């Protein structure tokens, strides 16, 4: 497995990580029931393939518990990243970054994961009601106590990134990033590179869209969360499908799958990129690993940039309510 350094002063991790949201929330993309044994087998296969970075969160259902069970006895092989901050509606707030919540959430994640130290602890979303310095200051206390090794932010804007980094070094910034969502290139990614912060793209396959397996809205289960996503609404999806077909055509010429091509593009955007495609199927996990062997020429990258310039996809990536939570 190829490795990459996570930030200017961070650790070396596998060049591709594993996003573990779907193993803990069975019906996020399909109506299937939860299969804990299959989830653990998936994580074991990822570790066997050389993946070291596992990414989860306290809001991902049973994901932390399953990751903890899967890595028992193999802790030395794993770089565990988890997140806190997003809370349920019963709390009266969407995000909770209060210092007391930081410590409470960390202790709960450590118990669920069954480990003594979290390798990378992210603030899942910036809390607009709490100065970022207070949240990150409390996270820094966890580092000093040995409960956390490195700190990260997820979907933060440039100002919050700078203020957080001035409070305590930030190792990684996680954000959605793919051929059909390139907005971070405008200001977030340059800020990270200026400060020496690693970049962890989630949904690098466009929530499955760039794999070419979705042809029409009826290909998604009725309860699939993506049907609430503006980019998957019928009119937008029909326009976006033309882009997906172009990816499939170029992938065929490169003798790789569409997923491998899309993931290879993300990897080619810089050695500071550590994408974390998520899946709960071993066959897709293994296919994703093939992206490491796909070499994109300058002409290939130019062709993809021409097909997918920033803003090429139709529709917003989240509902208006969810968009209010990003890039604060």
C-alpha positions in Angstrom: 0.0 0.0 0.0 1.3 3.4 -0.9 1.3 6.0 1.9 1.0 9.7 2.2 1.8 12.1 5.0 -1.3 13.7 6.6 -0.3 17.3 6.7 3.1 19.0 6.9 3.8 17.5 10.3 1.4 14.7 10.5 1.8 10.9 10.3 2.1 8.6 7.3 -1.2 6.8 6.5 -2.4 4.7 3.6 -3.0 6.7 0.4 -6.6 5.6 0.5 -8.6 5.3 3.7 -12.0 3.7 4.4 -15.0 5.8 5.2 -17.1 3.8 7.7 -20.4 5.7 7.8 -22.4 3.1 5.8 -21.4 0.2 8.0 -23.1 1.8 10.9 -26.1 3.2 9.3 -27.6 0.3 7.3 -30.2 2.3 5.3 -28.3 5.5 4.5 -28.1 4.4 0.8 -30.1 1.3 0.6 -33.0 -0.4 2.5 -30.8 -3.3 3.5 -30.7 -4.4 7.1 -27.6 -4.1 9.3 -25.1 -6.9 9.0 -22.5 -6.6 11.7 -20.5 -9.7 10.7 -20.2 -8.4 7.1 -19.1 -4.9 8.4 -16.4 -6.5 10.5 -15.3 -8.7 7.6 -15.1 -5.6 5.4 -12.8 -3.7 7.8 -10.6 -6.9 8.2 -10.3 -7.0 4.4 -9.4 -3.3 4.3 -6.6 -3.9 6.8 -5.4 -6.9 4.9 -5.2 -4.8 1.8 -3.0 -2.3 3.6 -5.5 0.4 4.5 -4.6 1.9 7.8 -6.9 5.0 8.0 -10.4 4.2 9.2 -12.8 7.1 9.3 -15.9 7.1 11.5 -18.0 9.4 13.7 -20.1 9.4 16.8 -23.2 10.2 14.7 -22.8 7.2 12.4 -25.0 4.8 14.2 -23.1 1.7 15.3 -20.0 2.5 13.2 -17.6 3.2 16.1 -18.7 0.0 17.9 -18.2 -2.1 14.8 -14.8 -0.5 14.0 -13.7 -1.1 17.6 -14.7 -4.8 17.3 -12.9 -5.1 14.0 -9.6 -3.6 15.1 -9.4 -5.5 18.4 -6.1 -7.2 18.4 -4.9 -5.2 15.4 -4.6 -1.7 17.0 -1.1 -1.2 15.8 -2.2 -1.6 12.2 -4.8 1.2 12.3 -5.0 5.0 12.3 -8.4 5.7 13.8 -10.2 8.9 12.9 -13.5 9.8 14.4 -15.6 12.9 14.7 -17.9 14.7 17.1 -20.1 17.8 17.0 -23.3 16.9 15.0 -26.1 16.2 17.5 -29.7 15.1 17.3 -32.7 17.4 17.0 -33.7 16.6 20.5 -30.9 18.7 21.8 -32.3 21.9 20.3 -29.2 22.5 18.2 -27.7 20.9 15.1 -24.1 21.2 16.2 -22.6 21.3 19.7 -19.0 22.5 20.0 -19.1 23.5 23.7 -16.0 22.5 25.6 -17.9 20.3 28.0 -19.4 18.5 25.0 -15.9 18.0 23.6 -14.7 16.0 26.6 -18.0 14.1 26.9 -18.0 13.1 23.3 -14.4 12.0 23.3 -14.8 9.8 26.3 -17.9 8.2 24.8 -16.1 7.5 21.5 -13.1 6.0 23.2 -15.5 3.6 25.0 -17.3 2.6 21.9 -14.1 2.1 19.9 -12.5 0.2 22.8 -9.2 2.1 22.5 -7.2 4.4 24.8 -6.3 7.1 22.2 -8.0 8.4 19.1 -5.4 9.1 16.4 -7.3 11.9 14.7 -10.2 13.7 16.3 -12.3 16.0 14.1 -14.8 18.7 14.9 -17.6 17.4 12.5 -19.1 20.8 11.9 -18.2 24.3 13.3 -20.6 25.4 16.0 -21.7 29.0 15.1 -22.7 29.6 18.8 -19.2 28.8 20.2 -16.0 30.5 19.2 -13.8 28.0 17.4 -10.9 28.9 19.7 -13.0 27.5 22.7 -13.8 24.3 20.9 -10.3 23.6 19.6 -8.9 24.7 22.9 -10.9 21.9 24.6 -9.8 19.5 21.9 -6.2 20.5 22.5 -6.6 19.6 26.2 -7.4 16.0 25.0 -4.1 15.9 23.2 -2.2 17.0 26.3 -4.0 14.3 28.3 -3.1 11.6 25.7 -6.7 10.8 24.7 -6.1 12.2 21.2 -3.0 12.4 19.0 -4.0 14.8 16.2 -6.8 17.3 15.6 -8.9 17.9 12.5 -11.8 19.9 11.2 -14.6 18.9 8.8 -16.3 21.2 6.4 -14.8 24.3 8.0 -14.3 27.6 6.1 -11.0 29.4 5.7 -11.5 31.8 8.6 -12.3 29.0 11.0 -9.4 26.9 9.7 -7.0 29.8 10.4 -8.3 30.5 13.8 -8.4 26.9 14.8 -4.8 26.3 13.5 -3.6 29.3 15.5 -5.1 27.7 18.7 -3.6 24.3 18.1 -2.0 22.7 15.0 -4.7 21.1 12.7 -3.4 18.0 11.0 -6.3 17.5 8.5 -9.3 19.1 7.0 -12.1 16.8 5.8 -14.4 18.0 3.1 -16.5 16.6 0.3 -14.4 16.7 -2.9 -14.7 14.9 -6.2 -14.9 15.5 -9.9 -18.5 16.8 -9.4 -17.8 18.9 -6.3 -14.7 21.0 -6.7 -15.7 24.0 -4.7 -12.9 23.5 -2.0 -10.4 24.5 -4.7 -11.6 28.1 -4.5 -10.4 28.9 -1.0 -10.5 26.0 1.5 -7.8 23.9 -0.2 -5.4 26.8 -0.8 -5.8 27.7 2.9 -4.9 24.2 3.9 -1.9 24.1 1.7 -0.7 27.5 2.9 -0.9 26.2 6.5 0.4 22.7 5.9 -2.8 21.0 6.7 -3.6 17.6 5.0 -6.8 17.3 3.0 -9.2 14.3 3.4 -11.8 14.1 0.7 -15.0 12.3 1.6 -17.5 11.1 -1.0 -14.7 11.1 -3.7 -17.0 9.0 -5.9 -19.8 11.5 -5.8 -21.9 9.4 -3.4 -21.7 6.6 -5.9 -22.8 8.7 -8.8 -19.3 8.6 -10.5 -19.2 4.8 -10.4 -21.6 4.7 -13.3 -24.0 2.3 -11.5 -26.8 4.8 -11.3 -28.7 5.3 -14.5 -32.0 6.7 -13.3 -33.8 7.7 -10.1 -35.5 4.3 -9.8 -32.1 2.7 -9.5 -32.1 4.1 -5.9 -34.2 2.5 -3.2 -37.2 4.5 -2.1 -35.7 5.2 1.3 -32.2 6.1 -0.1 -31.0 9.4 1.5 -29.6 10.5 -1.9 -33.1 11.1 -3.2 -33.3 14.1 -0.8 -30.1 15.4 -2.3 -30.7 18.1 -5.0 -28.2 16.5 -7.4 -30.2 13.3 -7.4 -33.6 14.9 -8.1 -35.0 13.7 -11.4 -34.3 16.8 -13.5 -30.8 17.4 -12.1 -30.0 13.7 -12.3 -30.9 13.4 -15.9 -28.5 16.3 -16.7 -25.7 14.8 -14.5 -26.0 11.4 -16.1 -24.4 12.8 -19.3 -21.3 13.6 -17.2 -21.2 10.1 -15.7 -21.3 8.6 -19.1 -18.2 10.6 -20.1 -16.4 9.2 -17.1 -17.3 5.7 -18.1 -16.1 6.2 -21.6 -12.8 7.6 -20.5 -12.4 4.8 -18.0 -13.0 2.2 -20.7 -10.2 3.8 -22.8 -7.9 3.6 -19.7 -9.0 -0.1 -19.1 -10.2 0.7 -15.6 -13.5 1.1 -13.9 -15.3 4.5 -13.6 -14.8 4.4 -9.8 -11.1 3.8 -10.2 -10.8 6.7 -12.7 -12.7 9.1 -10.5 -10.6 8.1 -7.4 -7.4 8.3 -9.4 -8.3 11.9 -10.3 -8.6 12.9 -6.7 -5.3 11.2 -5.8 -3.7 13.1 -8.7 -4.7 16.5 -7.3 -1.8 16.4 -4.8 0.2 14.2 -2.4 -1.7 16.0 0.4 -4.9 14.2 -0.6 -6.0 11.1 1.4 -9.5 10.2 0.1 -11.8 8.0 2.2 -14.3 6.3 -0.2 -17.0 4.5 1.8 -18.6 1.2 1.1 -20.0 -1.8 2.9 -19.2 -4.3 0.1 -15.8 -6.0 -0.3 -16.0 -6.1 -4.1 -16.3 -2.3 -4.2 -13.5 -1.9 -1.6 -11.2 -4.1 -3.7 -12.2 -2.2 -6.9 -11.3 1.2 -5.2 -7.8 0.0 -4.4 -7.2 -0.4 -8.1 -7.2 3.4 -8.4 -3.7 3.3 -7.0 -2.5 1.7 -10.2 -4.2 4.0 -12.6 -1.8 6.5 -14.1 -3.4 9.7 -15.5 -1.5 11.5 -18.1 -1.5 15.3 -18.6 -4.0 14.8 -21.4 -6.2 12.6 -19.3 -6.3 15.2 -16.5 -6.9 18.0 -19.1 -9.8 16.0 -20.5 -11.4 15.5 -17.1 -10.9 19.1 -16.2 -12.7 20.0 -19.5 -15.6 17.6 -18.7 -15.8 18.6 -15.0 -14.9 22.2 -14.5 -15.9 23.6 -11.1 -19.7 24.0 -11.1 -20.3 21.5 -13.9 -22.8 19.3 -12.0 -26.4 20.4 -11.8 -27.9 21.0 -8.4 -26.6 21.7 -4.9 -24.8 18.9 -3.0 -27.0 19.3 0.1 -30.4 20.7 1.1 -30.4 24.4 2.1 -30.6 23.4 5.8 -27.5 21.1 5.5 -25.6 23.7 3.4 -25.9 26.2 6.3 -23.7 23.8 8.3 -20.7 23.8 5.9 -17.8 26.2 5.4 -18.6 28.2 8.5 
